[in-house]
């Protein structure tokens, strides 16, 4: 069973959205989780913009990185430089992928301006998860077929 971990600083926005999309896009046979270097709580605006896409992440919780889950991963995706730079060391067997995304929680301006940033980041994450699925789902199926 393939396993993927989405990591960012606080596990409140980007990694939560990536987990939500991955659960929708990847097959049910995948083990999917997200975590952070810190726990900042689930950002309600992330929940709101994901709901606009029909993806419910409202029951997900902000988690710290679980070293045992990390150790068993096939893929680790960091969604910010902080997570990339501070991520615990993983085996050479783990495919490390970095998606440098803006932190929507740092957006400024009125509500509409901030929501626009959340939506842009959400859409970028969706595109990247879909591309990952095309590239790695098939690769993983081929490895499992051998």
N, C-alpha and C positions, 0 to 999 in steps of 0.2 A: 504494500500500500504506500504510494508516494506521499511525502510529507513536505509541507511548505510553511515557512514562518515569515510574517511581515513585521518588520521592526522599525520603530521610530523613537523619538525621545520620550514622549509621555503617553503613548498608546491612547491618544484621545481623538485624533482626527484621521490623518493619512493612513496609518496602519489599520485602523478600524474600517475605513472605507475599502481598503484593499482586501481585507478579510471578507467583508460583505460581498464584494463583487466576485471574489474567488469562489465563495460558497455557491454563488449563482451560476458561474460559468464552468468551473472545473467539475469533473465527474464526482459522484458521491463517494467513490472509492478513495479520494484524496483526503488526507488529514490536513486540516487548514487551521491556522491560529495566527494571532497577532499579539505583540507584547511591546513593552517599552523599557528603556533604561530606568525610567521613573514611572510612577502612576499618577496621571493628571485627571483621571475621570473621563468618561465619555462626553464629548462635546455635543451639546444639543443641536448646534447648527449642522454638524456632520450628520446627525440622525435625520434632520429636516431635509437636507439636500439629497441624501440617499433615498429617502421616502419618495421624493419627486421622481426617482428612477424606478420605483417599485421594489426597492431593496430595503428590508427592515433590519436595521442594526441596533434597534432600541434595547434589545435584551443582552447585547454584548457588554462585557465589562472590561475596564482598563486593568491590564495585568502586567506584572514584572516578567522579564525574561525567565523562562524555566530552563535551567541548564540541561536537564534530561531531555526535554522536548527538542531543544536546540541540537543536542548531540545526535539525535536520531533523524534529523532533517535531511532531505535530499536537496532542498533549495532554501536559501535564506535571502530575503529581499529587504534591503535597507531603503528607507524612503526619505532619509535626510542625512546630511554629512555627519551629524553628531552620532547617530546610530552606527553609521559606517565606521567612524573612527573609534568608537568606544565599544563596539560589539565584542562580546567575549570571543576568544579564539575558537574556531571550529575546525573540524577535520578537513583534510584536503579532499575528502570524498564529497564534501558539501559544496554545491554550486552556489557561489555568492554573486548576487546581482544587486546593483545599486541604481535606484531611480531618484535622482536629485530633484525633489519637489519642494515648492514654496510651502511654508507652514501657513495654512489658512487661518489658524488661530491668532496669528500676528497681524492680520489684515486690519487696516484702519479705515475710518470714514463712517458714514451712516450705515444703517442696516442693509440697504440695497447694495452699497459698495462692498461691504464685507461678504454678503451672500454671493455676489458675483465671483469673488475670489474662491470661496468654497466650491462653487459650481465648476469653475475652471479646473481646480485641482481634482475634484471628483471625476470630471470628464477625462482628464489626463490619466488618472488611475484606471478608469474603466478601459481606456484604449490599451494601456500597458498590460493589464490582466488578460485582455482578449488576445493580444499578441503573444504573451507568455503561453497561453493555453494552446495556441496554434503551434508554437515552436516546441514546447516542452511536453505537452500531453502526448503528442505523437512520438517524440523521442523516448519518453518513458514507456509507452506501450511497446515499442520495438525492443527495448532492453528486457522488459518482462516476458516477451515472446521467445527469447533465446533460451 
